[in-house]
């Protein structure tokens, strides 16, 4: 296993981290025995960074996996969910329950979860930065960070506001411009902040249901590699990246990723290999229905549409043949509840035309938003947000009660 050192704290993290968001399931429920075996197998083969979150509902399972001496061999990373915070008291209530979930006394890497402009402003309102300071001073957390799903300007604002130890961004060869992107990656690194990368495979889309046009390009490589290996090596080729997470739930995938993590040095891809990946990226963009690159020059929308996010989710459904119902659920929740202060659906477009005047690709954005609305919206857009908000409220209530009993 290769390791990369964080200069700020001296930690040497495995270049491959175990992302515990998508653990193996059996009949719709997490297969606890298999999940624990997978986590321990990864640790036994050099992985020393385990990432999860309260919203994944599996902190207790990860805690069980780290019994019998495994806790001392890894760094635990988890996240505080802004959507579950309605006041300052909630911050500590959530944290207390998380410690109990893991059955530990401190957390190595602690994050504010999935920040964008709305959730960042909310965290500032409830003094979350002072809360992180207090946790560090009392030794309850060792490193403070955040995970991110917003725009570049917000990312830089967050970076500049606090003395962060690390951050986590979505990054892969299709998302060089989306969200924080390469610009954000280099900006954080220039400040000495460790970079953890999530979604190297874009939720598995870059490794499954590969379009024939894409596979034909991969097949021209002098050295044959799977799409997963190309994607993982591309991320690890960046020296700014400390650790890349993979949501591993298949034994063969774990073995393949471990092999790659034993070999993938920074700046190790040859010029012709980087050119090949660029060809794959460009072909994916040709196949996209919208042609959006995620630059977000069209934003902000006067009526509140998250144009880039709408197009990203629509394109993923179209290109990668993602389950339609699943895509619509993610669209309904992702654009109205998670990190959003108000719905940002495509159907909110009022045809003002401002976005089209600012689009470098000169895309027919208003027409494309109609396509997104027709394909992604419907009954689920109406029923899923209130269902999910009710679930969050129940979780917050239960967390508060549990915390008072600790």
C-alpha positions in Angstrom: 0.0 0.0 0.0 1.3 3.5 -0.9 0.9 6.3 1.6 0.9 10.1 1.3 2.0 12.3 4.2 -0.1 15.3 5.4 2.5 17.9 6.2 0.2 19.8 8.5 -0.3 17.0 11.0 2.3 14.3 10.0 -0.3 11.6 9.3 0.5 9.2 6.6 -2.7 8.1 5.0 -3.2 5.2 2.6 -3.8 6.5 -0.9 -6.9 4.3 -0.9 -9.6 4.9 1.7 -12.6 2.7 2.5 -15.8 4.7 1.8 -18.5 3.1 3.9 -21.5 4.7 2.1 -22.4 1.7 -0.1 -21.8 -1.4 2.0 -23.0 -4.8 0.7 -26.6 -5.6 1.2 -28.8 -8.7 1.4 -32.5 -8.4 0.6 -32.4 -4.6 1.0 -30.6 -4.6 4.3 -26.9 -4.2 5.0 -25.1 -7.5 5.1 -23.3 -6.8 8.4 -21.1 -9.9 8.5 -19.9 -9.4 5.0 -19.4 -5.7 5.4 -17.3 -6.2 8.6 -15.2 -8.8 6.8 -14.6 -6.4 3.8 -13.5 -3.5 6.0 -11.1 -5.7 8.0 -9.7 -7.2 4.8 -9.0 -3.7 3.5 -7.3 -2.8 6.8 -5.3 -6.0 6.8 -4.0 -5.0 3.4 -2.9 -1.5 4.3 -6.0 0.8 4.3 -5.9 3.1 7.3 -8.6 5.6 6.5 -12.3 4.7 7.0 -14.9 7.2 6.0 -18.6 7.2 6.9 -21.3 9.6 8.0 -24.3 9.8 10.4 -26.5 10.0 7.3 -25.3 6.7 6.0 -26.8 5.0 9.1 -23.8 2.7 9.6 -21.5 4.3 12.2 -22.3 1.6 14.6 -21.5 -1.1 12.1 -18.1 0.6 11.3 -17.5 0.7 15.1 -18.1 -3.1 15.3 -15.7 -3.6 12.4 -13.0 -1.7 14.3 -13.2 -3.9 17.4 -10.6 -6.5 18.3 -7.7 -4.2 17.8 -8.6 -2.7 14.4 -9.4 0.8 15.9 -5.8 1.4 16.7 -4.8 0.7 13.1 -7.0 3.3 11.3 -8.2 6.9 11.2 -11.9 7.2 11.5 -13.6 10.0 9.5 -17.2 10.9 9.9 -19.5 13.9 9.3 -21.9 16.2 11.0 -25.1 16.6 8.9 -26.1 20.3 8.6 -29.6 19.3 7.5 -30.2 17.8 11.0 -29.1 21.0 12.8 -31.7 23.6 13.8 -29.8 25.2 16.7 -26.4 25.2 18.4 -27.5 22.5 20.9 -28.0 20.1 18.0 -24.3 20.2 17.2 -23.2 18.6 20.5 -26.2 16.3 20.6 -25.2 14.8 17.3 -21.6 14.5 18.2 -22.3 12.8 21.5 -24.4 10.2 19.7 -21.7 9.7 17.1 -19.1 8.9 19.7 -21.5 6.3 21.2 -22.2 4.9 17.8 -18.6 4.1 17.3 -18.0 3.3 21.0 -14.9 5.6 21.0 -13.6 8.6 22.9 -12.5 10.7 20.0 -12.8 11.0 16.2 -9.7 11.4 14.0 -11.2 13.3 11.1 -14.5 15.2 11.6 -16.3 17.0 8.8 -19.2 19.4 8.2 -21.1 17.3 5.7 -21.8 18.2 2.0 -21.4 22.0 2.3 -22.7 24.4 -0.3 -23.7 28.0 0.0 -26.9 27.4 1.9 -25.6 24.8 4.4 -22.4 26.8 4.9 -24.4 29.9 5.9 -26.4 27.7 8.2 -23.3 26.4 9.9 -22.0 29.9 10.4 -25.3 31.0 11.9 -25.1 28.2 14.5 -21.4 28.9 15.3 -20.2 25.5 14.0 -16.6 26.7 13.6 -16.4 27.6 17.3 -17.9 24.2 18.0 -15.1 22.5 16.0 -12.5 24.6 17.8 -13.9 23.4 21.2 -13.9 19.8 20.1 -10.2 20.1 19.0 -9.2 21.9 22.2 -10.8 19.1 24.4 -9.3 16.3 22.2 -12.7 15.0 21.1 -11.6 15.4 17.5 -8.1 15.6 16.1 -8.7 17.1 12.7 -11.4 19.4 11.4 -12.6 19.5 7.8 -15.6 19.6 5.5 -17.0 17.7 2.5 -18.2 19.8 -0.4 -20.9 19.8 -3.1 -21.2 23.5 -4.1 -19.6 26.0 -6.5 -16.0 27.2 -6.7 -16.6 30.6 -5.1 -18.3 29.1 -2.1 -15.4 26.5 -1.8 -12.8 29.3 -1.7 -14.8 31.2 0.8 -15.0 28.2 3.1 -11.3 27.5 2.7 -10.4 31.1 3.6 -12.7 31.4 6.6 -11.2 28.7 8.9 -7.9 26.9 9.6 -9.0 23.6 8.1 -6.9 20.5 8.4 -8.5 18.7 5.4 -11.4 18.8 3.0 -13.2 16.3 0.8 -14.3 17.0 -2.7 -15.9 15.1 -5.6 -13.3 14.7 -8.3 -12.9 12.5 -11.4 -11.9 13.0 -15.0 -15.5 14.0 -15.9 -15.7 16.5 -13.0 -12.6 18.6 -13.6 -14.8 21.7 -13.8 -17.8 20.6 -11.6 -18.1 21.8 -8.0 -14.6 22.5 -6.5 -12.9 21.0 -9.6 -9.2 21.2 -10.4 -9.2 24.9 -9.5 -10.5 24.1 -6.0 -8.1 21.1 -5.6 -5.1 23.3 -6.3 -6.4 26.2 -4.2 -6.9 24.0 -1.1 -3.5 22.4 -1.6 -1.8 25.8 -1.9 -3.1 26.5 1.7 -1.6 23.3 3.0 -5.0 21.6 3.4 -5.1 17.8 2.9 -7.3 16.7 0.0 -9.5 13.6 0.3 -11.3 12.7 -2.9 -14.8 11.1 -3.2 -16.6 9.8 -6.2 -13.6 8.8 -8.3 -15.9 6.6 -10.3 -18.9 9.0 -10.2 -21.0 6.7 -8.1 -19.9 3.7 -10.1 -21.1 5.2 -13.4 -17.6 5.3 -14.9 -17.1 1.6 -14.3 -20.4 0.0 -15.2 -22.7 0.3 -18.2 -19.7 1.7 -20.2 -21.0 2.9 -23.6 -19.5 1.0 -26.6 -18.0 4.2 -27.9 -16.1 4.7 -24.6 -15.0 1.1 -24.4 -13.6 1.3 -28.0 -11.3 4.1 -26.8 -10.1 2.2 -23.7 -9.4 -0.7 -26.0 -6.8 1.3 -27.9 -4.5 1.6 -24.9 -1.1 0.0 -25.1 -1.5 -1.2 -21.5 -5.0 -2.7 -21.0 -6.7 -1.6 -17.9 -10.3 -1.7 -16.6 -12.3 1.6 -16.6 -12.1 1.5 -12.8 -8.3 1.3 -12.9 -8.0 4.2 -15.4 -10.3 6.3 -13.3 -8.5 5.6 -10.0 -5.1 6.1 -11.5 -6.2 9.4 -13.0 -7.1 10.8 -9.5 -4.0 9.4 -7.8 -1.9 10.9 -10.6 -2.5 14.3 -8.9 0.1 14.9 -6.2 -2.3 17.3 -4.4 -4.5 14.3 -3.5 -3.8 12.7 -0.2 -6.4 9.8 -0.2 -9.1 8.7 -2.6 -12.2 7.0 -1.3 -13.9 4.1 -3.0 -17.3 2.9 -1.9 -16.3 -0.8 -2.0 -18.8 -3.5 -1.6 -17.6 -6.3 -3.8 -14.6 -8.5 -2.8 -13.1 -8.4 -6.3 -13.4 -4.6 -6.5 -11.6 -4.3 -3.2 -8.8 -6.6 -4.4 -8.5 -4.6 -7.7 -8.4 -1.3 -5.9 -5.8 -2.5 -3.4 -3.6 -3.6 -6.2 -3.9 -0.2 -7.9 -3.1 1.5 -4.6 0.1 -0.4 -4.4 1.3 1.0 -7.7 -0.3 4.4 -8.5 2.4 7.0 -7.8 1.7 10.7 -8.4 2.6 11.9 -11.9 3.1 8.3 -13.1 0.7 8.4 -16.0 2.5 8.8 -19.4 1.5 11.7 -21.7 -0.2 9.3 -24.2 -2.2 7.7 -21.3 -3.3 11.2 -20.1 -4.3 11.9 -23.8 -6.3 8.7 -23.9 -8.2 9.7 -20.8 -8.9 13.1 -22.3 -10.4 11.4 -25.4 -12.6 9.3 -23.1 -13.7 12.5 -21.3 -14.4 14.3 -24.5 -16.4 11.3 -25.9 -18.5 11.2 -22.7 -19.2 14.9 -23.1 -20.3 14.3 -26.7 -22.7 11.6 -25.5 -24.2 14.0 -22.9 -27.7 15.2 -23.9 -27.0 18.7 -22.6 -23.4 19.3 -23.4 -22.9 21.1 -20.1 -19.4 21.2 -18.7 -20.4 22.3 -15.2 -18.6 25.6 -15.4 -21.6 27.3 -13.7 -21.2 30.6 -15.6 -25.0 30.4 -16.0 -25.4 30.8 -12.2 -27.0 32.1 -10.1 -30.4 31.7 -11.7 -32.9 34.5 -10.8 -35.6 31.9 -10.1 -33.4 29.6 -8.1 -32.8 26.7 -10.6 -29.5 24.8 -9.9 -28.9 24.6 -13.7 -25.6 22.7 -13.6 -26.8 20.2 -11.0 -30.0 19.6 -13.0 -28.0 18.9 -16.1 -25.5 16.7 -14.3 -28.2 14.4 -12.9 -30.1 14.4 -16.2 -27.0 13.5 -18.2 -26.0 10.7 -15.7 -29.4 9.2 -16.1 -29.2 9.3 -19.9 -25.6 8.2 -20.5 -25.2 5.6 -17.8 -28.6 4.1 -18.0 -29.2 4.6 -14.3 -32.5 3.2 -12.9 -35.1 5.8 -13.8 -37.0 5.7 -10.4 -33.7 5.9 -8.5 -32.6 8.9 -10.6 -35.9 10.7 -10.0 -35.7 10.1 -6.3 -32.1 11.4 -6.1 -33.2 14.4 -8.2 -36.2 15.1 -6.0 -34.2 14.9 -2.8 -30.9 16.3 -4.0 -32.5 19.5 -5.4 -34.9 20.2 -2.6 -33.6 18.9 0.7 -29.9 18.0 0.8 -28.0 21.3 1.2 -30.8 23.3 -0.4 -32.7 26.1 1.4 -35.4 25.9 -1.3 -36.3 23.7 -4.3 -34.0 24.1 -7.3 -35.9 22.1 -9.9 -35.7 22.7 -13.6 -39.4 23.4 -13.7 -38.8 26.7 -11.8 -37.3 28.2 -15.0 -39.2 31.4 -15.9 -37.5 31.7 -19.4 -35.8 35.0 -18.6 -32.8 34.0 -20.8 -30.1 35.4 -18.5 -28.4 32.0 -18.3 -28.1 31.6 -22.1 -26.4 35.0 -22.5 -23.7 33.8 -20.0 -23.1 30.3 -21.3 -19.7 29.8 -22.9 -21.0 26.8 -24.8 -24.0 28.8 -26.1 -26.3 26.0 -25.0 -30.1 26.3 -25.4 -30.5 26.1 -21.6 -34.1 27.0 -21.4 -35.1 24.3 -23.8 -32.8 21.8 -22.1 -34.4 22.6 -18.7 -37.8 21.7 -20.2 -36.3 18.3 -21.2 -35.0 17.8 -17.7 -38.3 18.7 -16.2 -40.2 16.3 -18.5 -37.9 13.4 -17.8 -36.9 13.9 -14.1 -39.9 15.4 -12.5 -43.4 14.1 -11.6 -45.1 12.6 -8.6 -41.8 11.8 -6.9 -40.8 15.4 -7.0 -43.9 16.2 -5.0 -43.9 13.3 -2.4 -40.2 12.7 -1.8 -39.1 16.1 -0.3 -41.7 16.0 2.5 -41.1 12.3 3.2 -37.3 13.0 3.5 -37.8 16.1 5.6 -40.0 14.1 8.0 -37.3 11.4 8.2 -34.7 14.1 9.0 -36.9 15.6 11.7 -37.5 12.2 13.3 -33.8 11.5 13.3 -33.1 14.8 14.9 -35.7 14.2 17.6 -34.3 10.7 18.3 -30.7 12.0 18.4 -31.7 14.7 20.9 -33.4 12.3 23.2 -30.5 9.8 23.0 -28.0 12.6 23.7 -29.8 13.6 26.9 -29.5 10.1 28.2 -25.7 10.0 27.7 
